[in-house]
Amino acid sequence: MTQERRFPIGSPILEVKNVSLSFGGVKAITNASFSILTHEIKAIIGPNGAGKSSMLNCINGIYKPQQGSIIFKNELLSKVNPNLIAKKGISRTFQNLALFKRMSVLDNILIGRRLHMNANFIQVAFQTNKARKEEIENRKKCEEIIEFLEIDDIKNTPVGKLPYGLQKKVELGRALATEAEVLLLDEPMAGMNVEEKREMCRFILKVNDEIGTTMVLIEHDMGVVMDISDNVVVLDYGKTLADGPPSEIRANQDVIDAYLGVAHD
C-alpha cells in the first residue's frame, strides 16, 4: 500500500516548450519540451553532452534560448536573469561547490536569505530597528534549516573544514534558505561515496515530503534516479527522447539504445 503524500503531485508549475539553444553552430538543445509538476521530483537524464546542464541554465536565466519558451506558474519567463528568476521562486545548486570556504555553515546558509533582505546599507550600518529585526528573522530561519538538515553540531564550523558530503548538504541548505518553490539540483551527488549518496537522497526526499518543494535534478546514478524520482525526462543530443515515470523510462528501448550508444536507422 502506497503511503499518501503530504503534498500530492499537482498540475504543471513549470513548462519547457520547444526550447532550442545554440552556441555558434553547435546545437546544445533542439526543440525540447517537457513539464514539471507541482511537488514532484523530476529527473533530467541523458548521455554526456545531452544538454542537461544547458537546460537548467535556460530555466534559471543564465542562458536565453534562441527559440521556444519557459513558463513558470503561467508566466512567460523572458528578459530575465538568475536573480529575478530566484525572486520568482526558482533556485539552483551547481555541479561544483560554490560555497565560501572560510565562512561558517550558518553564514553560508544566511547568504541564501539575501532575497528576503529589505534593509538598505545605511540601515544595516547603523543597526536600525528594521535591520536588527530582519537579521533576527533571517537567522531564525537559517537555524531552522540547519536543524532540519541535522547539522546543528557544525553550524559554526568553517565550510572548508568539512568533508565533501557535508559541504553538499550546506549548499542544499543555502538553496532552501531562498524558500524557492522549485529547486534545481545539478548533479547533487557528484563525487559522493555510497553512504554520502544515501544521505543526500534521504534529504532530497525529506525536503520534497515535509516542505513540498518541487525538485528537478540532473543525476548520472541511474539507481538513485529510479529510486527517488516521480518522473524522468531523457535528453539525447539536446532533444527530448522520452518523458515519463521511472518504470516506463527503464523499459524504453530508445533510452536503452542512447545510453549504450546504439545508432538508429
C-alpha positions as CSV (number, residue, x, y, z in Angstrom):
1,M,0.0,0.0,0.0
2,T,1.4,3.4,-1.1
3,Q,1.7,6.0,1.6
4,E,-0.4,9.1,1.0
5,R,1.8,12.1,0.1
6,R,1.7,15.1,2.4
7,F,1.9,17.3,-0.8
8,P,0.2,15.5,-3.6
9,I,1.6,16.0,-7.1
10,G,-0.5,18.6,-9.0
11,S,-0.6,20.4,-12.2
12,P,2.4,21.8,-14.2
13,I,4.3,24.5,-12.3
14,L,7.0,24.9,-15.0
15,E,6.7,24.2,-18.7
16,V,9.5,24.0,-21.2
17,K,8.1,24.4,-24.7
18,N,10.1,23.8,-27.9
19,V,13.3,25.2,-26.5
20,S,16.3,25.4,-28.7
21,L,19.8,26.8,-27.7
22,S,22.9,27.1,-29.9
23,F,26.4,28.3,-29.3
24,G,27.7,29.4,-32.7
25,G,27.0,26.5,-34.9
26,V,26.8,24.0,-32.1
27,K,23.3,23.0,-31.0
28,A,23.1,22.3,-27.3
29,I,19.3,21.9,-27.1
30,T,16.9,21.2,-30.0
31,N,13.1,21.7,-29.8
32,A,13.0,20.2,-26.3
33,S,9.6,20.1,-24.4
34,F,8.5,18.8,-21.1
35,S,6.6,19.8,-18.0
36,I,7.4,19.8,-14.3
37,L,4.5,19.2,-11.9
38,T,3.9,20.8,-8.6
39,H,5.5,18.9,-5.7
40,E,7.1,16.2,-7.9
41,I,10.7,15.1,-8.1
42,K,11.7,15.3,-11.7
43,A,15.0,13.9,-13.0
44,I,16.7,15.1,-16.2
45,I,19.0,12.4,-17.5
46,G,20.9,11.6,-20.7
47,P,24.4,10.8,-22.0
48,N,27.2,13.2,-21.6
49,G,26.7,16.2,-23.8
50,A,22.9,15.7,-24.0
51,G,22.2,19.3,-22.9
52,K,21.1,18.7,-19.3
53,S,23.0,21.5,-17.6
54,S,22.3,23.8,-20.5
55,M,18.6,23.2,-19.9
56,L,18.9,24.1,-16.2
57,N,20.8,27.2,-17.3
58,C,17.9,28.2,-19.5
59,I,15.4,27.6,-16.8
60,N,17.2,29.8,-14.2
61,G,18.1,32.6,-16.6
62,I,21.8,32.0,-17.2
63,Y,21.1,31.3,-20.9
64,K,18.4,32.7,-23.0
65,P,17.2,30.2,-25.6
66,Q,17.0,31.3,-29.3
67,Q,13.7,29.6,-29.7
68,G,10.8,28.3,-27.5
69,S,9.5,29.4,-24.2
70,I,9.8,28.6,-20.5
71,I,6.6,29.2,-18.4
72,F,6.6,29.4,-14.6
73,K,3.2,29.5,-12.9
74,N,1.6,30.6,-16.1
75,E,4.1,33.4,-16.6
76,L,6.4,33.5,-19.6
77,L,10.0,33.9,-18.4
78,S,11.5,36.4,-20.8
79,K,14.1,39.2,-20.4
80,V,15.1,37.7,-17.0
81,N,18.4,36.9,-15.2
82,P,19.2,34.5,-12.4
83,N,18.5,37.0,-9.6
84,L,15.0,37.8,-11.0
85,I,14.3,34.1,-11.5
86,A,15.3,33.4,-7.9
87,K,13.0,36.1,-6.7
88,K,10.1,34.5,-8.7
89,G,10.8,31.2,-6.8
90,I,13.3,29.1,-8.7
91,S,16.7,28.4,-7.1
92,R,19.7,26.4,-8.2
93,T,22.7,24.4,-7.0
94,F,25.7,23.7,-9.2
95,Q,27.9,20.8,-10.1
96,N,30.9,22.4,-8.5
97,L,30.5,23.7,-4.9
98,A,30.1,27.5,-4.8
99,L,30.5,27.9,-1.0
100,F,32.6,30.4,0.9
101,K,35.1,28.0,2.5
102,R,36.3,30.4,5.2
103,M,32.8,31.3,6.4
104,S,30.8,29.2,8.8
105,V,27.9,26.9,7.8
106,L,25.4,29.3,9.3
107,D,26.9,32.3,7.4
108,N,26.9,30.4,4.1
109,I,23.2,29.5,4.6
110,L,22.5,33.1,5.5
111,I,23.7,34.1,2.0
112,G,20.6,32.3,0.7
113,R,18.4,34.8,2.6
114,R,19.6,37.8,0.6
115,L,16.5,37.7,-1.5
116,H,14.5,38.3,1.7
117,M,16.6,41.2,3.0
118,N,15.0,44.6,2.5
119,A,17.1,46.8,4.8
120,N,19.4,49.1,2.9
121,F,23.2,49.6,3.5
122,I,22.6,52.6,5.8
123,Q,20.0,50.8,7.9
124,V,22.4,47.8,8.3
125,A,25.4,50.0,9.1
126,F,23.6,51.9,11.8
127,Q,21.7,48.8,13.0
128,T,18.3,50.4,12.9
129,N,15.3,48.5,14.3
130,K,14.3,47.4,10.9
131,A,17.7,46.0,10.2
132,R,18.0,44.2,13.5
133,K,14.6,42.7,13.3
134,E,15.3,41.4,9.8
135,E,18.6,39.9,10.8
136,I,17.0,38.1,13.8
137,E,14.2,36.7,11.5
138,N,16.7,35.6,8.9
139,R,19.0,33.9,11.4
140,K,16.0,32.1,12.9
141,K,15.0,30.8,9.5
142,C,18.6,29.6,8.9
143,E,18.7,27.9,12.3
144,E,15.5,26.1,11.4
145,I,17.1,24.9,8.1
146,I,20.2,23.7,10.0
147,E,18.1,21.8,12.4
148,F,16.1,20.3,9.5
149,L,19.3,19.1,7.8
150,E,20.6,17.7,11.1
151,I,23.8,19.7,11.0
152,D,23.4,21.8,14.2
153,D,26.7,20.5,15.6
154,I,28.7,22.0,12.8
155,K,26.8,25.3,12.3
156,N,29.8,27.4,13.4
157,T,32.4,25.3,11.6
158,P,34.2,26.9,8.5
159,V,32.8,25.1,5.5
160,G,36.3,24.4,4.1
161,K,37.0,22.1,7.1
162,L,34.0,19.9,6.4
163,P,34.0,16.6,4.3
164,Y,32.6,16.9,0.8
165,G,29.3,15.3,1.6
166,L,28.6,17.8,4.4
167,Q,29.6,20.7,2.1
168,K,27.0,19.5,-0.4
169,K,24.4,19.4,2.4
170,V,25.3,23.0,3.3
171,E,24.8,24.0,-0.4
172,L,21.4,22.4,-0.2
173,G,20.7,24.4,2.9
174,R,21.6,27.6,1.3
175,A,19.2,26.8,-1.6
176,L,16.5,26.1,0.9
177,A,17.1,29.4,2.5
178,T,15.7,31.1,-0.6
179,E,12.3,29.5,0.1
180,A,12.1,28.5,-3.6
181,E,9.1,26.7,-4.9
182,V,11.2,24.9,-7.5
183,L,14.7,23.7,-6.7
184,L,17.1,22.9,-9.5
185,L,19.8,20.4,-8.4
186,D,22.7,20.0,-10.8
187,E,24.4,16.7,-10.0
188,P,23.8,16.9,-6.2
189,M,25.6,13.6,-5.7
190,A,28.6,14.0,-8.0
191,G,31.8,12.8,-6.3
192,M,30.0,11.3,-3.3
193,N,30.6,7.8,-1.9
194,V,27.7,5.4,-1.4
195,E,27.0,6.5,2.1
196,E,27.0,10.2,1.2
197,K,24.7,9.5,-1.7
198,R,22.3,7.6,0.6
199,E,22.3,10.6,3.0
200,M,21.7,13.1,0.2
201,C,18.8,11.0,-1.2
202,R,17.2,11.0,2.3
203,F,17.3,14.8,2.5
204,I,16.0,15.3,-1.1
205,L,13.1,13.1,-0.2
206,K,12.7,14.9,3.1
207,V,12.6,18.3,1.5
208,N,10.0,17.2,-1.0
209,D,7.9,15.4,1.6
210,E,8.0,17.8,4.5
211,I,8.3,21.2,2.8
212,G,6.6,20.3,-0.5
213,T,9.4,21.8,-2.7
214,T,9.3,20.8,-6.3
215,M,12.6,19.2,-7.2
216,V,14.4,19.0,-10.5
217,L,17.7,17.1,-10.6
218,I,20.4,16.1,-13.0
219,E,21.9,12.8,-11.9
220,H,24.1,10.2,-13.5
221,D,23.5,7.4,-11.0
222,M,20.6,5.6,-12.5
223,G,19.9,3.7,-9.3
224,V,19.3,7.0,-7.5
225,V,17.2,8.4,-10.3
226,M,14.9,5.3,-10.4
227,D,14.6,5.2,-6.6
228,I,13.7,8.8,-5.8
229,S,12.1,10.3,-9.0
230,D,8.4,10.6,-9.7
231,N,9.1,11.3,-13.4
232,V,12.1,11.3,-15.7
233,V,12.8,13.3,-18.8
234,V,15.6,11.9,-21.1
235,L,17.6,14.3,-23.3
236,D,19.8,13.0,-26.2
237,Y,21.8,15.4,-28.3
238,G,19.6,18.2,-26.9
239,K,16.3,16.6,-27.9
240,T,13.6,15.2,-25.7
241,L,13.9,11.4,-26.1
242,A,11.4,10.3,-23.5
243,D,9.4,11.6,-20.6
244,G,7.5,9.5,-18.0
245,P,7.6,7.5,-14.8
246,P,10.8,5.6,-14.0
247,S,9.2,2.2,-14.8
248,E,8.5,3.4,-18.4
249,I,11.9,5.0,-18.8
250,R,13.7,1.9,-17.6
251,A,11.9,-0.2,-20.3
252,N,12.1,2.3,-23.1
253,Q,14.3,0.9,-25.9
254,D,15.2,4.3,-27.3
255,V,16.6,5.3,-23.9
256,I,18.5,2.0,-23.6
257,D,20.0,2.5,-27.1
258,A,21.0,6.1,-26.3
259,Y,22.9,5.0,-23.2
260,L,24.5,2.1,-25.0
261,G,25.5,4.3,-27.9
262,V,23.4,2.3,-30.5
263,A,23.0,4.0,-33.8
264,H,19.4,4.5,-35.1
265,D,18.4,3.8,-38.6
